[in-house]
């Protein structure tokens, strides 16, 4: 065979290849932990286990709130079955500016800029706009899960950074 006959596949993908979720047994979830319900990353606010009939499985009733929208979701699954848990990461940024089209110009602790996060439309967004307008240095907490990012906390940054 010559080199022309051998087809070499090239992959144009960059990334760690890490999954956005990992499986966990339903019975090992805890209040305050994270879970994926109906495709949304949620924080568990309530859990209860119920025993079923003679030949049934114990069921786990999970009530959770979406970490980005605050919407409530419920799930019932057998305690021995697996359920997905999102890989959730938290990052702190300093808000440099809010652009005219509603995007935040952010700087992390290493000085790297990030400009692809939209300013929230809720009270957090109004608080960011107000603090920037007053000339304060604003620090925000950003959660990322399942490929989405959202602002979850806003506070005045400590002076002297």
ZILIN-V54758 format. One record per run of one state. SS is the DSSP state (A for helix, B for strand, O for the rest). FROM is the first residue (numbers start at 1). TO is the last residue. If there is no record, write none. Layout:
{{SS	FROM	TO} {SS	FROM	TO}}
This chain:
{{O	1	20} {B	21	25} {A	26	28} {O	29	33} {B	34	37} {O	38	39} {B	40	50} {O	51	58} {B	59	66} {O	67	71} {B	72	78} {O	79	81} {B	82	86} {O	87	88} {B	89	98} {O	99	102} {B	103	107} {O	108	112} {B	113	118} {O	119	122} {A	123	133} {O	134	137} {B	138	145} {O	146	147} {B	148	156} {O	157	161}}
